[in-house]
Amino acid sequence: MRPYILLTPGPLTTSESVKATMMTDWCTWDEDYNLHIVEEIRKSLVELATKATDEYTSILLQGSGTYCVEAVIGSTIKAGDKLLILSNGAYGDRMGNIAEYHGIHYDMLAFDETEQVSVEYVDDYLAHNAEITHVAIVHCETTTGVLNPLKEIAHIVKMHGKKLIVDAMSSFGGVPLDVQELGIDFMISSANKCIQGVPGFGFIIARKSELKYCKGVSKSLSLDIYDQWETMEKGHGKWRFTSPTHVVRAFKQAMEELKEEGGVTARYKRYCENHDILVKGMRSLGFETLLPDNIQSPIITSFLYPKKDFDFKSFYAQLKEKGFVIYPGKISQADTFRIGNIGDVYPEDFKHLIEAVQSTKY
């Protein structure tokens, strides 16, 4: 069933069993769907996110991950609040774009795309800007693959008494974390990332004590996370508007397969092995990574063009013909391409990829 392996940061390669679950139709009003699929997913997501399950809840929302990021920003930042966005890539910048659209009062601390968000800068900024109420950061910035120091940033944010919003789109389910231990108030991710489902909805893990302040805040009907949560709570898994039933069922299967693999720790180990084989193999062929190893995530890896006249389109087409689809680069300061390490892909796949690259003319 696979014409090629997707080596991208999402959508990504899914298992045959995840795809197979989408062959059944579901009724959005039926208890078999709401109680035994949606509610079980919601409960499992909270259990995946923290040991302190009584303190958190989950909200599922139709659309891509960006829909959920916009929903959280638009539902949490009230008149009189001020948001600080920490950005070192396109997805941090996108939060700023969302804030502009919503007329939200915000500042942005912008860092180079090839460096981590600075803990010291954030500490200094919060110490001198008491009007900040919320801080937002991308955990794994897939623009380059850099992994931001979430534990350290979260500590600083909490030390200054601010609310913390984390875009964990490309890390949740693939990189170990506990939202309660880190002090995260709202964490956002998507079905088609490290949990290895398919595109169609995202989700928010929210601290219950903070979610209650979101009532009546959103200026959007469909992106109101409080109303979505309240409907799911009262309706035992009912969505306000038509849910992506096939996608939701596929996600439940993906969650079960994550558990069978050994949970996030085991999946993280596999992703790291994928990344290590990829980097060693590509370096042996003369390719250089964009980022230094100490700030590189195991999620997606950026490589510099090997020469000035490198033809990415030809390289891409040749690899696709050999069964691998990679990703173009996304930064302005260097010519790069990216290769994702996540999804239903394994170390053996990356050994074959290196063989394919070796036999490619570039």
FENJOJO-V802242 format. One record per residue. N is the residue number from 1. D_FIRST is the distance of its C-alpha to the first C-alpha in Angstrom with 2 decimals. Layout:
BEGIN
n->(N,N)
d_first->(D_FIRST,D_FIRST)
END
This chain:
BEGIN
n->(1,2,3,4,5,6,7,8,9,10,11,12,13,14,15,16,17,18,19,20,21,22,23,24,25,26,27,28,29,30,31,32,33,34,35,36,37,38,39,40,41,42,43,44,45,46,47,48,49,50,51,52,53,54,55,56,57,58,59,60,61,62,63,64,65,66,67,68,69,70,71,72,73,74,75,76,77,78,79,80,81,82,83,84,85,86,87,88,89,90,91,92,93,94,95,96,97,98,99,100,101,102,103,104,105,106,107,108,109,110,111,112,113,114,115,116,117,118,119,120,121,122,123,124,125,126,127,128,129,130,131,132,133,134,135,136,137,138,139,140,141,142,143,144,145,146,147,148,149,150,151,152,153,154,155,156,157,158,159,160,161,162,163,164,165,166,167,168,169,170,171,172,173,174,175,176,177,178,179,180,181,182,183,184,185,186,187,188,189,190,191,192,193,194,195,196,197,198,199,200,201,202,203,204,205,206,207,208,209,210,211,212,213,214,215,216,217,218,219,220,221,222,223,224,225,226,227,228,229,230,231,232,233,234,235,236,237,238,239,240,241,242,243,244,245,246,247,248,249,250,251,252,253,254,255,256,257,258,259,260,261,262,263,264,265,266,267,268,269,270,271,272,273,274,275,276,277,278,279,280,281,282,283,284,285,286,287,288,289,290,291,292,293,294,295,296,297,298,299,300,301,302,303,304,305,306,307,308,309,310,311,312,313,314,315,316,317,318,319,320,321,322,323,324,325,326,327,328,329,330,331,332,333,334,335,336,337,338,339,340,341,342,343,344,345,346,347,348,349,350,351,352,353,354,355,356,357,358,359,360,361,362)
d_first->(0.00,3.82,6.51,8.99,10.59,12.84,16.30,18.10,20.35,18.32,16.06,14.25,11.19,10.85,10.18,7.89,11.39,12.35,9.70,10.68,14.28,14.07,14.00,17.75,20.54,23.42,27.05,28.42,31.80,30.81,31.85,28.70,26.93,29.76,31.34,28.55,25.75,27.46,30.56,28.84,26.73,29.96,31.77,29.12,28.96,32.72,32.67,30.16,32.44,35.80,37.99,40.38,38.35,41.45,41.96,38.60,36.41,33.07,32.31,28.96,28.89,26.66,25.50,24.58,26.37,29.11,29.97,30.79,32.78,34.76,35.23,36.70,38.95,40.12,40.79,42.54,44.82,47.91,50.90,52.97,50.06,48.93,45.53,45.14,41.81,41.00,38.83,37.58,34.70,33.07,32.16,35.70,37.02,34.89,36.80,39.93,38.63,37.95,41.46,42.93,41.36,42.72,46.10,45.84,48.45,46.74,47.20,44.65,45.03,42.96,42.12,40.75,36.98,37.21,39.34,39.13,40.99,44.50,45.79,49.36,49.01,47.57,50.40,53.01,51.66,51.61,55.07,56.46,54.60,55.39,54.19,50.50,49.10,45.34,43.31,39.65,37.50,33.91,33.08,30.40,30.90,27.60,29.59,30.30,29.03,32.55,33.09,36.22,38.79,38.14,40.39,43.33,42.87,42.59,45.78,47.66,46.50,47.61,50.83,51.72,50.91,48.11,45.01,41.72,38.49,35.49,32.28,30.04,26.89,25.30,27.14,27.31,25.28,24.99,28.68,31.30,33.79,36.05,37.05,40.37,41.40,40.71,42.45,39.59,40.44,37.24,33.89,30.90,27.17,23.87,20.88,18.38,20.20,21.08,20.40,16.70,16.32,15.31,17.98,20.59,23.50,25.62,28.33,31.83,33.59,37.23,40.54,42.12,45.57,44.41,42.19,45.31,46.77,43.92,45.20,46.23,45.36,42.33,43.17,39.73,38.92,35.14,35.24,37.96,36.72,39.83,39.44,35.74,36.69,39.69,37.75,35.13,38.01,40.10,37.29,35.56,32.22,32.84,31.77,34.34,32.00,28.73,26.22,22.45,21.90,18.11,18.01,20.92,19.43,16.31,18.93,20.85,18.00,17.65,21.43,21.43,19.05,21.39,24.27,22.74,22.27,25.97,26.27,26.81,28.84,26.18,23.50,26.11,26.76,23.15,23.04,26.41,25.28,22.36,24.98,27.57,25.49,24.44,28.06,29.69,27.40,27.80,31.52,31.87,30.63,33.20,31.36,33.23,32.06,33.54,34.60,36.76,35.13,37.35,35.92,32.27,29.67,26.69,24.45,24.32,26.37,28.21,29.25,32.11,31.82,33.11,35.55,37.08,35.44,31.90,29.45,26.64,24.89,24.86,23.81,20.91,19.79,20.15,18.13,15.29,15.44,15.34,12.15,14.11,15.20,18.63,21.24,24.62,27.82,29.78,33.34,36.35,38.33,36.04,33.26,30.20,26.43,24.45,21.71,20.35,20.38,18.93,15.73,13.57,14.73,17.36,20.32,18.68,16.16,19.33,21.10,18.49,18.81,22.56,22.31,20.32,23.02,25.69,24.64,24.44,27.55,28.95)
END
